[in-house]
């Protein structure tokens, strides 16, 4: 039975979700790891896990579109590599999305937290990576490593996406020798394809909450635009500081969340 109290509580939960998704999308344009916050929040509101993953993926697609728009025309997108990395991302995302339907994700938090802490340590050790554009092009082996990372992370991105863009950003800074702002711009564009392919598969399986998905998609689209505008105003040193701080914090948080579930 639908009561006034139930409607009121649903309204409060929806407002909280919108607020959390908006703030997260603004910050995560720079840092990535959107799903490490949004999916657990959705689970806290008693949304079924697969529905939470699928609905979140729909919202991520719109956030990525909003996050990419301000970068267009700024000469930050790597058009020489785009066709290859988009193809590898689509292929990986298809595999990852199919895995959601077959594999439980209980072991993912510990893997994510370890990978993110490694990313943070690597970023701290390589102090100048991502701050200035490398004059020397990466060697062929390192270049291939960037493409392999794109595919492997594409599989993970289609599966869960939590920390996907964060690790992809680190990979592009270290392997493709991009600055942080370039990596942010390119990963936002690539994430459109990763999230879109996964969303299309989830839609065919009927596990997306359309009503909630539309509301959160609009929220994150606006948040993505705002976040990209902020990223364009910050220099690479500050982008690096924000990136590393957030990665460490989310890595530790994910590790504690995993320990609490054991």
C-alpha positions as CSV (number, residue, x, y, z in Angstrom):
1,X,0.0,0.0,0.0
2,X,1.3,3.4,-1.0
3,X,1.2,5.9,1.8
4,X,2.1,9.6,2.2
5,X,5.0,8.5,4.4
6,X,6.3,6.1,1.7
7,X,6.1,8.9,-1.0
8,X,7.8,11.3,1.3
9,X,10.7,8.9,2.1
10,X,11.1,8.1,-1.6
11,X,11.3,11.8,-2.4
12,X,14.0,12.3,0.3
13,X,16.0,9.4,-1.1
14,X,15.7,10.6,-4.6
15,X,16.9,14.1,-3.6
16,X,19.9,12.6,-1.8
17,X,20.7,10.4,-4.8
18,X,20.6,13.4,-7.1
19,X,22.8,15.5,-4.8
20,X,25.4,12.7,-4.4
21,X,25.4,11.9,-8.1
22,X,25.9,15.6,-9.1
23,X,28.7,16.3,-6.7
24,X,30.4,13.0,-7.6
25,X,30.2,13.6,-11.3
26,X,31.7,17.1,-11.0
27,X,34.7,15.8,-9.0
28,X,35.1,12.5,-10.9
29,X,35.6,14.2,-14.3
30,X,39.1,14.8,-13.0
31,X,39.6,11.8,-10.7
32,X,37.5,9.0,-12.2
33,X,36.1,6.3,-9.9
34,X,32.6,7.5,-10.1
35,X,31.1,4.1,-9.5
36,X,33.1,3.5,-6.3
37,X,30.8,6.1,-4.8
38,X,27.5,5.9,-6.8
39,X,27.0,2.1,-6.8
40,X,27.5,1.6,-3.0
41,X,25.1,4.6,-2.4
42,X,22.5,3.0,-4.6
43,X,22.9,-0.3,-2.8
44,X,22.4,1.6,0.5
45,X,19.0,2.6,-0.8
46,X,18.1,-1.0,-1.3
47,X,18.5,-1.1,-5.1
48,X,19.2,-4.6,-6.4
49,X,22.9,-4.9,-7.2
50,X,22.6,-5.7,-10.9
51,X,20.0,-3.0,-11.4
52,X,22.3,-0.6,-9.5
53,X,25.3,-1.5,-11.8
54,X,23.1,-1.2,-15.0
55,X,21.3,2.1,-14.0
56,X,24.6,3.6,-12.9
57,X,26.2,2.7,-16.3
58,X,23.4,4.5,-18.1
59,X,24.0,7.7,-16.0
60,X,27.8,7.3,-16.6
61,X,27.2,7.4,-20.4
62,X,25.5,10.8,-20.1
63,X,28.1,12.1,-17.6
64,X,30.8,11.2,-20.1
65,X,29.0,13.0,-22.9
66,X,28.7,16.1,-20.7
67,X,32.3,15.8,-19.6
68,X,33.6,15.5,-23.2
69,X,31.7,18.5,-24.7
70,X,33.9,21.3,-23.1
71,X,37.1,19.6,-24.3
72,X,36.0,19.6,-28.0
73,X,37.9,22.2,-29.9
74,X,40.6,22.6,-27.2
75,X,43.2,20.5,-29.1
76,X,43.4,18.0,-26.3
77,X,42.0,14.9,-28.0
78,X,44.5,12.4,-29.4
79,X,42.9,11.9,-32.9
80,X,45.9,9.8,-34.1
81,X,45.1,7.1,-31.5
82,X,41.3,7.5,-31.1
83,X,40.1,5.0,-33.7
84,X,42.2,2.2,-32.3
85,X,41.5,2.9,-28.6
86,X,37.7,3.3,-29.3
87,X,37.6,0.0,-31.1
88,X,39.6,-1.8,-28.3
89,X,37.3,-0.1,-25.7
90,X,34.1,-1.2,-27.4
91,X,35.4,-4.8,-27.8
92,X,36.5,-4.9,-24.1
93,X,33.3,-3.4,-22.9
94,X,31.2,-6.0,-24.6
95,X,33.1,-8.8,-22.9
96,X,32.9,-7.0,-19.6
97,X,29.2,-6.4,-19.7
98,X,28.6,-10.0,-20.5
99,X,30.6,-11.0,-17.5
100,X,28.2,-9.0,-15.2
101,X,25.5,-11.5,-16.2
102,X,27.7,-14.5,-15.4
103,X,30.2,-13.6,-12.6
104,X,29.5,-12.4,-9.0
105,X,31.4,-9.3,-8.2
106,X,32.2,-10.0,-4.5
107,X,35.9,-10.2,-5.1
108,X,36.1,-6.9,-7.0
109,X,36.5,-4.4,-4.1
110,X,39.9,-5.9,-2.9
111,X,41.2,-5.9,-6.5
112,X,40.0,-2.3,-7.1
113,X,41.6,-1.0,-3.9
114,X,44.9,-2.6,-4.5
115,X,45.1,-1.4,-8.1
116,X,44.1,2.2,-7.1
117,X,46.8,2.3,-4.4
118,X,49.4,1.1,-6.9
119,X,48.2,3.8,-9.3
120,X,48.6,6.4,-6.5
121,X,52.1,5.1,-5.6
122,X,53.2,5.1,-9.3
123,X,51.9,8.7,-9.7
124,X,53.8,9.9,-6.6
125,X,57.1,8.2,-7.7
126,X,56.8,9.6,-11.3
127,X,56.6,13.2,-10.1
128,X,56.8,14.9,-13.5
129,X,54.4,12.5,-15.4
130,X,51.3,14.3,-16.6
131,X,52.5,17.8,-15.7
132,X,54.3,18.7,-18.9
133,X,53.9,17.2,-22.3
134,X,56.6,14.7,-23.1
135,X,58.9,15.9,-25.9
136,X,60.0,12.3,-26.6
137,X,57.4,9.9,-28.0
138,X,56.9,6.6,-26.2
139,X,58.8,3.6,-27.6
140,X,56.8,1.1,-29.8
141,X,56.7,-1.4,-26.9
142,X,55.4,1.3,-24.5
143,X,52.9,2.4,-27.1
144,X,51.6,-1.2,-27.5
145,X,51.4,-1.4,-23.7
146,X,49.0,1.6,-23.8
147,X,46.7,-0.2,-26.3
148,X,46.8,-3.4,-24.2
149,X,45.8,-1.4,-21.1
150,X,43.0,0.2,-23.1
151,X,41.5,-3.3,-23.9
152,X,42.0,-4.9,-20.5
153,X,40.6,-1.9,-18.7
154,X,37.8,-1.8,-21.3
155,X,36.8,-5.3,-20.1
156,X,36.8,-4.1,-16.5
157,X,34.9,-0.9,-17.4
158,X,32.1,-2.8,-19.0
159,X,32.0,-5.1,-16.0
160,X,31.8,-2.6,-13.1
161,X,33.6,0.7,-14.0
162,X,34.6,1.6,-10.5
163,X,38.1,3.0,-10.8
164,X,38.1,2.3,-14.6
165,X,38.7,5.9,-15.7
166,X,41.1,6.5,-12.9
167,X,43.4,3.6,-14.0
168,X,43.0,4.5,-17.6
169,X,44.0,8.1,-16.9
170,X,47.2,6.8,-15.1
171,X,47.9,4.5,-18.0
172,X,47.6,7.2,-20.6
173,X,49.8,9.6,-18.6
174,X,52.5,6.9,-18.1
175,X,52.3,5.0,-21.4
176,X,51.1,7.5,-24.0
177,X,52.9,10.4,-22.3
178,X,49.8,12.6,-22.0
179,X,49.5,15.5,-19.6
180,X,46.7,15.1,-17.0
181,X,44.3,17.4,-18.8
182,X,44.9,15.5,-22.0
183,X,44.3,12.2,-20.3
184,X,41.1,13.5,-18.6
185,X,39.8,14.7,-22.0
186,X,40.6,11.5,-23.8
187,X,39.3,9.1,-21.1
188,X,36.0,11.0,-20.9
189,X,35.5,10.5,-24.7
190,X,36.4,6.8,-24.5
191,X,34.2,6.3,-21.5
192,X,31.2,7.3,-23.6
193,X,31.7,4.2,-25.8
194,X,32.5,1.9,-22.8
195,X,29.5,2.9,-20.8
196,X,27.2,3.0,-23.9
197,X,28.0,-0.5,-25.1
198,X,27.5,-1.9,-21.6
199,X,24.3,0.0,-21.1
200,X,22.9,-1.3,-24.4
201,X,23.5,-4.9,-23.3
202,X,21.9,-4.2,-19.9
203,X,18.9,-2.7,-21.6
204,X,18.3,-5.9,-23.6
205,X,18.4,-7.8,-20.3
206,X,15.8,-5.5,-18.7
207,X,17.9,-4.7,-15.6
208,X,17.9,-0.9,-16.0
209,X,15.6,1.2,-13.8
210,X,14.4,3.6,-16.5
211,X,12.8,6.3,-14.3
212,X,15.7,6.6,-11.9
213,X,18.2,6.2,-14.8
214,X,16.7,9.2,-16.7
215,X,16.8,11.4,-13.6
216,X,20.4,10.5,-12.7
217,X,21.5,10.7,-16.3
218,X,20.4,14.3,-16.6
219,X,22.0,15.1,-13.2
220,X,25.4,13.6,-14.3
221,X,25.3,15.1,-17.7
222,X,25.1,18.6,-16.1
223,X,27.8,17.5,-13.5
224,X,30.1,16.3,-16.3
225,X,29.9,19.7,-18.0
226,X,30.6,21.6,-14.8
227,X,33.5,19.2,-13.9
228,X,35.2,19.6,-17.3
229,X,34.9,23.4,-17.1
230,X,36.7,23.2,-13.7
231,X,39.4,20.8,-15.2
232,X,40.1,23.3,-18.0
233,X,40.7,26.1,-15.5
234,X,43.2,24.1,-13.4
235,X,46.8,23.5,-14.3
236,X,48.3,20.0,-14.6
237,X,50.0,20.3,-11.2
238,X,46.7,20.8,-9.4
239,X,45.0,18.1,-11.5
240,X,47.8,15.7,-10.4
241,X,47.3,16.7,-6.7
242,X,43.6,16.2,-6.8
243,X,44.0,12.9,-8.7
244,X,46.5,11.4,-6.3
245,X,44.6,12.5,-3.2
246,X,41.3,11.1,-4.4
247,X,42.8,7.9,-5.6
248,X,44.5,7.2,-2.2
249,X,41.3,8.1,-0.3
250,X,39.0,5.9,-2.5
251,X,41.5,3.0,-2.5
252,X,41.6,3.0,1.4
253,X,37.8,3.4,1.6
254,X,37.3,0.5,-0.8
255,X,39.7,-1.7,1.2
256,X,37.9,-0.9,4.5
257,X,34.5,-1.6,2.9
258,X,35.8,-5.0,1.7
259,X,37.2,-5.8,5.2
260,X,33.8,-4.8,6.8
261,X,32.0,-7.3,4.5
262,X,34.2,-10.3,5.5
